[in-house]
Amino acid sequence: MRPEDYPPQDPFTTIGAAYHARIMGQAEAVPTFEWQHGDDPYQSVALYPAPKPRGDVMLLIHGGGWTNGYKEWMAFAAPALTARGITVASLGYRLAPAHVWPTGFEDLADGVASVVAHVAKYGGDPGRVFVSGHSAGGHLATLLALRSDWQASRGLAPDVIRGALPISGTYWFGADSGLSMRPRFLGDPALGHEGPASPRSWIHGDAPPFLIAWGDRDFPHLRDQAQVFARDLAAAGTSVETLELNDADHLGASYASAEADGAWVRAADRFLRNN
């Protein structure tokens, strides 16, 4: 699909527009299989096959502040992974402010089920599914890995997500989060969605392993959140690795995920092989 095929979303900021232009320009020639699992175009999957698949599957979730973005954004990051034999799929989800919590999360859970049902025909192993994402996508990827209340209704095993690799994610909301404003995807403040939407609220000892990354020049509150969240996960008994990406601001941390021999791709490859 193309951006113009989707229902309208919030206008891009200047930074968002530059990001969109850069990564969409890198994504146009990436071989893609695509399907919908719901009536809305955002309820869809783009799959990028590996030339020589080894079975591992990486699900990618785009950022955009929960109000912007397309699954097509993540095509730019696929070649660095597919070249290593990793089958990649990008999951779409409906956006705020038209759709608030938990709509986007439920769309992603349906997307996981759809990939599990179809990935074997592209060389992927439905028993080796990992999830990653940048910024808002990192937040949502973390929730998919930690929560255990969405799998059964979709016919999935509780451990369908074997590991999570969030990049520059948000791990909790509220007064101590460091966020300059309350994200609109949380909806009405009176409903108290800050807790259920916060990955930190879902930490438990049986969580899958994590590789948590951020940029050394990332937003300060995201650097702080990542380090606190990693410590909390480890204290609960979860296997946690961290990676600070050198010379990377918030967008640079996303760009780093597409560097074929860069620090994040090497670490992600090793993480998948070890888990």
C-alpha positions in Angstrom: 0.0 0.0 0.0 0.9 3.7 -0.4 0.4 6.4 2.2 -2.4 7.9 0.1 -4.3 4.6 0.3 -4.8 5.1 4.1 -7.4 7.1 6.0 -6.0 10.6 6.9 -3.8 10.9 9.9 -2.3 13.9 11.8 -0.1 16.2 9.7 3.6 15.4 10.1 5.8 17.7 12.2 8.9 19.1 10.3 11.0 16.3 11.9 8.3 13.7 11.1 8.2 14.8 7.5 11.9 14.5 7.1 11.9 11.1 8.7 9.0 10.0 6.4 10.8 11.2 3.3 14.1 9.5 4.2 12.9 6.1 5.1 10.2 5.8 2.5 12.9 6.6 -0.1 14.9 3.6 1.1 11.9 1.3 1.2 10.6 1.4 -2.4 12.5 -1.5 -3.9 12.2 -3.9 -0.9 10.3 -7.1 -2.0 7.0 -7.2 -0.1 4.0 -9.5 0.5 1.0 -7.7 2.0 -2.4 -8.6 3.4 -5.1 -7.2 5.7 -6.6 -8.9 8.7 -9.3 -6.3 9.4 -11.6 -3.9 7.5 -9.4 -0.8 8.1 -6.3 -0.4 5.9 -4.2 0.1 9.0 -5.1 -3.4 10.1 -2.6 -4.9 7.8 0.8 -6.7 7.6 3.7 -6.2 5.2 6.1 -9.2 5.1 9.7 -9.0 3.8 11.0 -12.5 3.0 14.6 -13.6 3.6 16.4 -14.9 0.5 17.7 -17.8 2.6 15.4 -18.0 5.6 16.8 -19.6 8.8 13.4 -19.6 10.6 13.7 -16.6 12.9 10.9 -14.0 12.5 11.2 -10.3 13.5 8.0 -8.3 13.8 8.6 -4.5 13.5 6.3 -1.8 14.8 6.6 1.8 13.6 6.8 4.9 15.7 5.2 8.2 15.2 3.9 9.3 18.6 0.8 6.9 18.3 -0.7 9.5 15.9 1.5 9.1 12.7 3.2 6.4 10.7 2.6 3.5 8.3 3.7 -0.1 8.4 5.5 0.7 5.1 8.0 2.8 7.1 9.7 -0.3 8.4 10.6 -1.7 5.0 13.8 0.4 5.2 15.0 -1.7 8.1 14.2 -5.1 6.6 17.1 -5.7 4.2 19.8 -5.6 7.0 17.8 -8.4 8.7 16.6 -10.5 5.7 20.2 -10.6 4.5 21.0 -12.5 7.7 18.2 -15.0 7.1 15.6 -13.3 9.3 12.1 -13.1 8.0 10.7 -9.6 8.7 7.1 -8.4 9.0 5.8 -4.9 9.7 2.5 -4.6 11.6 0.1 -1.8 11.1 -2.3 -0.4 13.7 -5.0 2.3 13.9 -3.8 5.7 15.2 -4.9 8.4 17.7 -6.7 10.6 18.1 -9.4 8.8 16.1 -8.5 5.5 17.8 -7.4 5.5 21.5 -6.2 2.9 23.9 -6.4 -0.1 23.6 -7.4 -0.1 19.9 -3.8 0.0 18.5 -2.6 -2.7 20.8 -5.5 -5.0 19.9 -4.7 -4.4 16.2 -1.1 -5.4 16.8 -2.2 -8.5 18.7 -4.4 -9.5 15.7 -1.4 -8.8 13.4 0.8 -11.2 15.4 -1.8 -13.9 15.1 -2.0 -13.2 11.3 1.7 -13.5 10.9 1.9 -16.7 12.9 -0.8 -18.2 10.7 1.0 -17.3 7.4 4.7 -17.0 8.0 5.6 -20.6 7.4 4.9 -20.2 3.7 7.6 -17.6 3.6 10.2 -19.7 5.4 9.5 -18.3 8.9 9.1 -20.5 12.0 5.9 -19.5 13.9 7.6 -20.8 17.0 10.4 -18.3 16.7 8.7 -14.9 16.7 10.5 -11.8 18.1 9.2 -8.2 18.3 10.8 -4.9 17.9 9.9 -1.3 17.3 11.1 2.3 17.6 9.6 5.0 19.9 5.9 4.4 20.1 6.6 1.1 18.3 9.0 0.2 21.0 6.4 0.9 23.7 3.8 -1.3 21.9 6.4 -4.1 21.2 7.2 -4.2 24.9 3.5 -4.5 25.8 3.1 -7.5 23.4 6.0 -9.2 25.0 5.0 -8.6 28.6 1.2 -9.0 28.6 -0.2 -12.5 28.8 -3.9 -11.6 28.4 -4.2 -11.4 24.6 -2.8 -14.7 23.3 -5.4 -17.3 24.3 -8.4 -15.5 22.6 -6.4 -15.6 19.3 -5.4 -19.2 19.6 -1.8 -18.4 20.4 0.6 -19.9 22.9 1.4 -17.7 26.0 5.0 -17.6 24.9 4.4 -16.8 21.2 6.8 -13.8 21.6 10.2 -15.3 22.2 11.9 -12.0 22.8 11.6 -8.2 22.6 14.0 -5.7 21.2 12.5 -2.2 21.8 14.4 0.9 20.6 13.9 4.3 22.3 10.6 3.1 23.7 8.4 4.7 26.4 7.9 2.3 29.3 5.6 4.2 31.6 3.3 7.2 31.6 2.2 9.7 34.3 3.7 12.5 36.4 7.1 10.9 36.8 7.5 9.8 33.1 9.3 12.8 31.9 6.9 13.3 29.0 6.2 16.9 28.2 2.5 16.2 27.5 0.0 13.4 28.0 -0.1 11.2 24.8 -3.5 11.5 23.0 -3.7 7.8 22.4 -4.4 7.4 26.1 -7.9 9.0 25.6 -9.9 10.5 28.4 -7.8 11.1 31.5 -10.7 10.1 33.7 -10.4 6.5 32.4 -7.0 6.0 34.0 -5.3 4.3 31.0 -1.8 5.4 32.1 -1.3 2.3 34.2 -2.6 -0.4 31.8 -0.8 1.2 28.9 2.5 1.3 30.8 4.8 -1.7 30.1 6.3 -1.1 33.6 2.9 -2.1 35.1 3.2 -5.5 33.4 6.6 -6.6 34.5 6.7 -10.2 35.8 9.3 -13.0 36.3 8.3 -15.1 33.4 8.7 -12.5 30.7 10.7 -13.3 27.6 14.2 -11.9 27.2 14.8 -8.3 26.3 17.4 -6.3 24.3 16.7 -2.6 25.1 18.4 0.0 23.0 18.5 3.8 22.9 20.6 6.5 21.4 23.4 8.2 23.4 21.8 11.6 22.2 18.2 10.4 22.6 15.6 12.4 24.5 16.8 12.4 28.1 13.5 11.1 29.5 13.7 8.1 27.2 17.3 7.3 28.1 16.3 7.5 31.7 13.2 5.3 31.3 15.1 2.7 29.3 17.8 2.3 32.0 15.3 2.2 34.9 13.0 -0.2 33.0 16.0 -2.6 32.3 16.9 -2.6 36.0 13.3 -3.3 36.9 13.0 -6.2 34.5 16.3 -7.7 35.7 15.2 -7.4 39.3 12.1 -9.4 38.4 14.2 -12.2 37.0 14.0 -11.3 33.3 17.1 -11.8 31.1 18.0 -8.2 29.9 20.6 -6.8 27.6 21.1 -3.1 26.9 22.7 -1.3 24.0 23.4 2.5 23.9 23.8 3.4 20.2 26.7 5.8 19.6 26.2 9.2 18.0 22.5 8.6 17.7 19.6 11.0 18.6 16.0 9.8 18.7 15.7 9.4 14.9 19.2 8.2 14.6 18.4 5.3 16.8 15.8 4.2 14.3 18.2 4.8 11.4 20.8 2.6 13.2 18.4 -0.4 13.0 18.9 -0.5 9.2 22.7 -0.4 9.2 23.7 -3.8 7.8 26.8 -4.2 9.9 25.9 -1.7 12.6 25.9 -2.3 16.3 22.1 -2.8 16.6 21.8 -5.3 13.7 24.8 -7.3 15.0 23.3 -7.3 18.6 19.9 -8.3 17.3 21.2 -11.1 15.2 23.1 -12.5 18.2 20.1 -12.0 20.5 17.9 -14.0 18.1 20.4 -16.8 17.8 20.8 -17.1 21.5 17.1 -17.1 22.4 
